[in-house]
Amino acid sequence: MCGRYAITLPPEAVRAYFAYRETPNFPPRYNIAPTQPIPVVIAEPRSAGAVRHFQLMRWGFLPGFVKDPKGFPLIINARAETMADKPSYGAALKRRRCLVIADGFYEWRKGSASGGRGEVSRPYLIRRVSGEPMGFAGLYETWCDRTGGEIDTACIITTSTNSLAALVHDRMPAILDPREFVPWLDVEGVGAAKALALLKPTPDAALELVEIGPAVNRVANDDESLQQPIAPPIPRAGGSETLLDPASPLAQNPS
């Protein structure tokens, strides 16, 4: 799953990458969590995915049939392989596809604690080697309450991992190539089946895995220090890498 991610690049760089009309000025966010407002990109109707707009939505998808959100599970991710068969996503997959703006996401790898007592989760940042933004495939829905109030909600679509991300988790966001933005957003011209075919793991060479400190575990922490590496990126120049168990002597005494 993807339960925490970041948007840290300048607004101008993000706008150039996603080509939306608005010129929002937003601060870097290093620790975005579910239920928070998130920026997404949607296409103007009948524009074939070419005319795009920036919009804030709540991270936590609410299907239109939900009567009381308090009794409905929070949907932050939808599995690419099965969502076409789920009533929660059918209408949105056909008519309300979006891009979730990001430039990195976090995953945790479980391992033995030092001394072999219990388990510890080590956080990792996964980002593009190029430093460019990421466009996560997403779905959105405008949920209406009984009084007519509306909430725009969204979720991130996940797929199986590439071999790099598989070092820490078995799922990853479906990261679209910029050339795939148009067909993903073109809900009138591109049907659900063709849109689903775009959702696949990102090539290994495009990403790097960076171990970071535990401060990211607390949602209240949100500054650039969260992404400070405590080990060289994986992979790094010179060959393939493996992740050491924190309880191993080599991990504790790398020299």
C-alpha positions as MATLAB code, in Angstrom:
seq = 'MCGRYAITLPPEAVRAYFAYRETPNFPPRYNIAPTQPIPVVIAEPRSAGAVRHFQLMRWGFLPGFVKDPKGFPLIINARAETMADKPSYGAALKRRRCLVIADGFYEWRKGSASGGRGEVSRPYLIRRVSGEPMGFAGLYETWCDRTGGEIDTACIITTSTNSLAALVHDRMPAILDPREFVPWLDVEGVGAAKALALLKPTPDAALELVEIGPAVNRVANDDESLQQPIAPPIPRAGGSETLLDPASPLAQNPS';
ca = [
       0.000    0.000    0.000;
       0.944    3.665   -0.075;
       0.111    5.315    3.232;
       2.506    8.255    3.333;
       4.150   10.373    0.638;
       5.694   13.771   -0.099;
       5.539   16.792   -2.417;
       8.676   18.880   -1.997;
       9.496   20.384   -5.399;
       8.797   24.060   -6.210;
       5.245   24.788   -7.426;
       6.580   26.054  -10.755;
       8.340   22.755  -11.452;
       5.243   20.772  -10.522;
       3.008   22.891  -12.758;
       5.389   22.520  -15.709;
       5.428   18.747  -15.273;
       1.657   18.278  -15.046;
       0.647   21.191  -17.319;
      -2.406   22.362  -15.381;
      -3.937   25.808  -15.921;
      -3.889   27.138  -12.355;
      -0.848   28.717  -10.678;
      -1.161   27.558   -7.053;
       1.533   28.430   -4.566;
       1.887   25.644   -2.006;
       4.571   24.841    0.588;
       6.605   21.631    0.523;
       4.963   18.761    2.373;
       7.254   15.998    3.579;
       4.792   13.750    5.394;
       1.359   13.619    3.757;
      -1.045   11.268    5.536;
      -4.578    9.935    4.961;
      -7.546   12.284    5.509;
      -5.372   15.320    4.724;
      -6.082   17.521    1.678;
      -3.978   16.448   -1.297;
      -3.404   18.091   -4.693;
      -4.628   16.180   -7.714;
      -4.846   16.861  -11.444;
      -8.097   16.343  -13.320;
      -9.003   16.948  -16.963;
     -11.592   19.373  -18.231;
     -14.575   17.511  -19.712;
     -14.379   16.866  -23.467;
     -10.763   18.048  -23.648;
      -9.343   14.571  -24.410;
      -7.217   14.812  -21.290;
      -5.273   17.809  -22.596;
      -6.781   20.686  -20.582;
      -5.886   20.043  -16.962;
      -6.757   21.572  -13.624;
      -5.250   21.544  -10.141;
      -7.642   20.700   -7.314;
      -7.436   19.822   -3.616;
      -9.251   16.717   -2.394;
      -9.407   14.679    0.772;
      -7.182   11.599    0.754;
      -9.755    8.945    1.568;
     -12.120    7.881   -1.216;
     -15.861    7.803   -0.495;
     -18.064    6.043   -3.089;
     -21.335    7.767   -3.880;
     -23.430    5.022   -2.305;
     -21.995    5.581    1.193;
     -24.648    6.876    3.591;
     -22.505    7.505    6.672;
     -18.722    7.878    6.235;
     -18.177    7.174    9.930;
     -19.201    3.573    9.345;
     -17.287    3.099    6.083;
     -13.616    2.004    5.938;
     -11.171    4.683    4.851;
     -10.081    3.933    1.273;
      -6.660    5.397    0.602;
      -5.543    2.808   -2.007;
      -7.264    0.815   -4.743;
      -5.633   -2.306   -6.193;
      -5.199   -2.036   -9.965;
      -5.716   -5.752  -10.489;
      -9.146   -5.976   -8.842;
     -10.763   -2.544   -8.769;
     -12.678   -3.005  -12.037;
     -14.758   -5.674  -10.279;
     -15.423   -3.630   -7.136;
     -18.656   -1.596   -6.903;
     -16.789    1.105   -4.974;
     -14.608    2.009   -7.973;
     -16.585    1.151  -11.125;
     -18.077    4.570  -11.850;
     -14.912    6.477  -10.943;
     -12.730    4.225  -13.103;
     -14.911    5.044  -16.095;
     -15.523    8.738  -15.465;
     -13.358   10.194  -12.675;
      -9.683    9.361  -13.114;
      -7.042   11.735  -11.770;
      -3.333   12.149  -11.128;
      -2.110   12.456   -7.553;
       0.865   14.825   -7.395;
       3.945   13.518   -5.568;
       7.712   13.334   -5.766;
       8.390   10.499   -3.337;
       6.663    7.971   -1.114;
       7.540    6.040    2.016;
       7.476    2.362    2.900;
       8.567    0.483    5.995;
      10.551   -2.763    6.098;
      10.160   -5.006    9.094;
      13.193   -6.688   10.585;
      14.580   -7.984   13.841;
      15.410   -5.411   16.474;
      18.967   -5.048   17.693;
      19.790   -7.998   19.945;
      17.063  -10.096   18.322;
      14.320   -8.858   20.670;
      11.111   -8.194   18.786;
      10.729   -6.401   15.454;
      11.549   -2.938   14.204;
      10.255   -1.141   11.098;
      12.808    0.831    9.112;
      11.427    3.642    6.907;
      12.568    4.159    3.325;
      11.961    6.961    0.842;
      11.360    5.883   -2.759;
      11.894    8.612   -5.328;
      12.880    9.157   -8.959;
      16.590    9.032   -9.714;
      16.030   12.050  -11.995;
      14.482   14.116   -9.176;
      11.315   14.704  -11.234;
       7.778   14.614   -9.850;
       5.638   11.493   -9.828;
       2.106   11.243  -11.153;
       0.289    8.535   -9.210;
      -2.774    7.134  -10.946;
      -5.819    7.964   -8.846;
      -9.599    7.959   -8.695;
     -11.866   10.631   -7.255;
     -15.468   10.991   -6.199;
     -17.541   13.911   -4.953;
     -19.487   12.597   -1.975;
     -22.686   14.347   -0.925;
     -24.154   14.275    2.567;
     -27.843   14.451    3.453;
     -27.811   18.235    3.669;
     -26.303   18.684    0.213;
     -22.770   19.316    1.447;
     -20.032   18.002   -0.840;
     -16.574   16.547   -0.206;
     -14.140   15.828   -3.031;
     -12.315   12.607   -2.146;
      -9.540   10.628   -3.832;
      -7.443    7.485   -3.550;
      -4.128    6.267   -4.968;
      -4.080    3.206   -7.198;
      -1.436    0.609   -6.383;
       0.128   -2.173   -8.408;
       2.629   -4.945   -7.814;
       6.154   -3.757   -7.118;
       9.245   -3.696   -9.260;
      12.239   -5.588   -7.919;
      13.663   -2.499   -6.176;
      10.517   -1.581   -4.226;
       9.975   -5.263   -3.456;
      12.917   -5.001   -1.069;
      10.607   -3.204    1.350;
       6.999   -3.935    0.287;
       4.834   -5.963   -2.085;
       2.787   -3.003   -3.388;
       3.638    0.410   -4.840;
       1.733    3.342   -6.359;
       0.994    3.075  -10.074;
       3.319    5.813  -11.325;
       2.380    7.012  -14.800;
       4.840    8.212  -17.403;
       4.004   11.762  -18.607;
       3.158   10.270  -22.004;
       0.408    8.319  -20.248;
      -1.232   11.330  -18.610;
      -3.492   12.038  -21.598;
      -4.999    8.536  -21.983;
      -5.421    8.177  -18.217;
      -7.248   11.505  -17.896;
      -9.245   11.165  -21.125;
     -12.295    9.473  -19.602;
     -14.527   10.159  -22.624;
     -12.124    8.770  -25.220;
     -10.317    5.992  -23.326;
     -12.344    3.236  -21.720;
     -11.667    1.546  -18.422;
      -9.963   -1.508  -19.939;
      -7.426    0.551  -21.890;
      -6.829    2.808  -18.887;
      -6.152   -0.205  -16.667;
      -3.510   -1.407  -19.132;
      -1.453    1.690  -18.268;
      -1.077    0.584  -14.635;
       2.166   -1.312  -14.188;
       5.279   -1.222  -11.997;
       7.778    1.531  -12.731;
      11.073    0.287  -14.240;
      13.714   -0.345  -11.578;
      16.231    2.025  -13.143;
      13.883    5.001  -12.731;
      13.768    4.842   -8.925;
      16.041    4.766   -5.921;
      15.477    3.565   -2.377;
      16.791    5.721    0.470;
      16.807    4.647    4.107;
      15.781    7.503    6.407;
      15.331    7.991   10.136;
      12.269    7.166   12.261;
      11.009   10.759   12.557;
       8.726   10.136    9.562;
       6.726    7.713   11.727;
       4.980   10.668   13.410;
       2.529   12.523   11.172;
       3.183   15.735   13.114;
       6.766   15.777   11.821;
       6.826   17.555    8.469;
      10.120   19.122    7.405;
      13.061   18.397    5.148;
      15.012   16.604    7.871;
      12.657   13.621    7.440;
      14.291   12.796    4.115;
      17.866   12.985    5.360;
      19.526    9.710    4.243;
      21.145    7.529    6.870;
      22.622    5.209    4.231;
      23.585    5.508    0.540;
      20.705    5.192   -1.973;
      19.914    1.748   -3.365;
      20.872    1.006   -6.049;
      23.957    3.155   -6.234;
      26.719    3.341   -8.809;
      28.799    0.199   -8.792;
      26.205   -2.557   -8.756;
      23.211   -4.063   -7.057;
      22.510   -3.709   -3.350;
      20.768   -5.651   -0.634;
      19.150   -4.497    2.583;
      20.779   -5.586    5.796;
      18.742   -6.781    8.725;
      19.237   -4.192   11.510;
      20.075   -6.982   13.945;
      22.948   -8.314   11.859;
      26.506   -7.561   13.013;
      27.279   -6.028    9.637;
      24.358   -3.594    9.893;
      25.446   -2.555   13.373;
      29.141   -2.300   12.457;
      29.274   -1.538    8.714;
      32.981   -0.717    8.830;
];
